[in-house]
């Protein structure tokens, strides 16, 4: 019986009006009417965060390699980390330019102002 009541309550819940973002309590549906508008906000910020993480990975891997030059396992681990960071950078670079191409052909601003 309790499970049935819970299922009914969940079915009647309107998530568009329940979740609010701003301090004034503006519903999410008013700010982001479709998924594309939400992605347009997230994507530029994601590029910045991933860029900072890539820098940190390369810096820390290099630091490990410099501080332990005699330990072969640490050196190999540092090389792997740098390799993965470079692959991540290439993926980030490619995704940025794919977004730019989509912007050019569709006229929709994804990355930028």
TORSELUM-356965 format. One record per residue (C-alpha): residue number from 0; z, x negated, y negated. Coordinates in Angstrom, 1 decimal. Layout:
N
+-----+--------+--------+--------+
!  nr !      w !      u !      v !
+-----+--------+--------+--------+
! NUM !      Z !      X !      Y !
...
+-----+--------+--------+--------+
! end
This chain:
113
+-----+--------+--------+--------+
!  nr !      w !      u !      v !
+-----+--------+--------+--------+
!   0 !    0.0 !    0.0 !    0.0 !
!   1 !    0.9 !   -2.8 !   -2.4 !
!   2 !   -2.4 !   -4.6 !   -1.6 !
!   3 !   -4.3 !   -1.4 !   -2.3 !
!   4 !   -2.6 !   -1.0 !   -5.7 !
!   5 !   -3.4 !   -4.6 !   -6.6 !
!   6 !   -7.0 !   -4.2 !   -5.6 !
!   7 !   -7.3 !   -1.1 !   -7.8 !
!   8 !   -5.7 !   -2.9 !  -10.8 !
!   9 !   -8.1 !   -5.9 !  -10.4 !
!  10 !  -11.1 !   -3.5 !  -10.2 !
!  11 !  -10.1 !   -1.8 !  -13.5 !
!  12 !   -9.5 !   -5.1 !  -15.4 !
!  13 !  -12.1 !   -5.8 !  -18.0 !
!  14 !  -12.3 !   -9.6 !  -18.3 !
!  15 !  -14.4 !   -9.5 !  -21.4 !
!  16 !  -11.6 !   -8.0 !  -23.4 !
!  17 !   -8.8 !   -9.7 !  -21.5 !
!  18 !   -9.6 !  -13.3 !  -22.2 !
!  19 !   -9.3 !  -14.4 !  -25.8 !
!  20 !  -10.0 !  -17.7 !  -27.4 !
!  21 !   -9.1 !  -17.7 !  -31.0 !
!  22 !   -5.5 !  -17.3 !  -32.3 !
!  23 !   -6.5 !  -13.9 !  -33.7 !
!  24 !   -7.2 !  -12.7 !  -30.3 !
!  25 !  -11.0 !  -12.4 !  -30.5 !
!  26 !  -12.4 !  -11.5 !  -27.1 !
!  27 !  -14.6 !  -14.1 !  -25.3 !
!  28 !  -17.4 !  -11.6 !  -25.1 !
!  29 !  -17.7 !  -11.4 !  -28.9 !
!  30 !  -17.9 !  -15.2 !  -29.2 !
!  31 !  -20.1 !  -16.0 !  -26.2 !
!  32 !  -22.3 !  -13.0 !  -25.5 !
!  33 !  -24.3 !  -14.8 !  -22.8 !
!  34 !  -23.8 !  -18.0 !  -20.6 !
!  35 !  -26.4 !  -19.9 !  -22.7 !
!  36 !  -24.3 !  -19.7 !  -25.8 !
!  37 !  -21.3 !  -21.1 !  -24.0 !
!  38 !  -23.4 !  -23.9 !  -22.5 !
!  39 !  -24.6 !  -24.8 !  -26.0 !
!  40 !  -21.0 !  -25.4 !  -27.0 !
!  41 !  -19.9 !  -27.3 !  -23.9 !
!  42 !  -22.9 !  -29.6 !  -23.4 !
!  43 !  -22.7 !  -31.8 !  -26.5 !
!  44 !  -19.0 !  -32.2 !  -26.0 !
!  45 !  -19.6 !  -33.1 !  -22.4 !
!  46 !  -22.0 !  -35.9 !  -23.4 !
!  47 !  -19.4 !  -37.5 !  -25.6 !
!  48 !  -16.7 !  -37.3 !  -22.9 !
!  49 !  -18.9 !  -38.7 !  -20.2 !
!  50 !  -20.0 !  -41.5 !  -22.5 !
!  51 !  -16.4 !  -42.5 !  -23.2 !
!  52 !  -15.6 !  -42.4 !  -19.5 !
!  53 !  -18.6 !  -44.6 !  -18.7 !
!  54 !  -17.4 !  -47.2 !  -21.3 !
!  55 !  -13.9 !  -47.2 !  -19.8 !
!  56 !  -15.2 !  -47.6 !  -16.2 !
!  57 !  -17.4 !  -50.5 !  -17.2 !
!  58 !  -14.6 !  -52.1 !  -19.2 !
!  59 !  -11.9 !  -51.7 !  -16.5 !
!  60 !  -14.3 !  -53.0 !  -13.8 !
!  61 !  -15.1 !  -56.0 !  -15.8 !
!  62 !  -11.4 !  -56.6 !  -16.6 !
!  63 !  -10.6 !  -56.5 !  -12.9 !
!  64 !  -13.3 !  -59.0 !  -12.1 !
!  65 !  -12.2 !  -61.4 !  -14.8 !
!  66 !   -8.5 !  -61.2 !  -14.0 !
!  67 !   -9.0 !  -61.8 !  -10.3 !
!  68 !  -12.0 !  -64.1 !   -9.9 !
!  69 !  -10.8 !  -65.5 !   -6.5 !
!  70 !  -10.3 !  -62.2 !   -4.7 !
!  71 !  -13.6 !  -61.2 !   -3.1 !
!  72 !  -12.5 !  -57.6 !   -2.4 !
!  73 !  -11.6 !  -57.0 !   -6.1 !
!  74 !  -14.9 !  -58.6 !   -7.2 !
!  75 !  -16.9 !  -56.4 !   -4.8 !
!  76 !  -14.9 !  -53.3 !   -5.9 !
!  77 !  -15.7 !  -54.2 !   -9.6 !
!  78 !  -19.4 !  -54.6 !   -8.8 !
!  79 !  -19.4 !  -51.2 !   -7.1 !
!  80 !  -17.7 !  -49.6 !  -10.1 !
!  81 !  -20.1 !  -51.1 !  -12.5 !
!  82 !  -23.1 !  -50.0 !  -10.4 !
!  83 !  -21.8 !  -46.5 !  -10.2 !
!  84 !  -21.1 !  -46.5 !  -14.0 !
!  85 !  -24.7 !  -47.6 !  -14.6 !
!  86 !  -26.1 !  -44.9 !  -12.3 !
!  87 !  -23.9 !  -42.4 !  -14.2 !
!  88 !  -25.2 !  -43.7 !  -17.5 !
!  89 !  -28.8 !  -43.3 !  -16.3 !
!  90 !  -28.0 !  -39.7 !  -15.2 !
!  91 !  -26.4 !  -39.0 !  -18.6 !
!  92 !  -29.4 !  -40.5 !  -20.4 !
!  93 !  -31.9 !  -38.4 !  -18.3 !
!  94 !  -29.9 !  -35.2 !  -18.8 !
!  95 !  -29.8 !  -35.7 !  -22.5 !
!  96 !  -33.6 !  -36.2 !  -22.7 !
!  97 !  -34.2 !  -33.2 !  -20.4 !
!  98 !  -32.1 !  -31.1 !  -22.8 !
!  99 !  -34.2 !  -32.5 !  -25.7 !
! 100 !  -37.4 !  -31.6 !  -23.9 !
! 101 !  -36.1 !  -28.1 !  -23.2 !
! 102 !  -35.2 !  -27.8 !  -26.9 !
! 103 !  -38.7 !  -28.9 !  -27.9 !
! 104 !  -40.5 !  -26.4 !  -25.7 !
! 105 !  -38.2 !  -23.4 !  -26.1 !
! 106 !  -37.0 !  -23.9 !  -29.7 !
! 107 !  -33.4 !  -23.2 !  -28.6 !
! 108 !  -30.9 !  -25.7 !  -29.9 !
! 109 !  -28.9 !  -27.2 !  -27.0 !
! 110 !  -27.7 !  -30.6 !  -28.2 !
! 111 !  -27.2 !  -31.2 !  -31.9 !
! 112 !  -26.7 !  -29.0 !  -35.0 !
+-----+--------+--------+--------+
! end
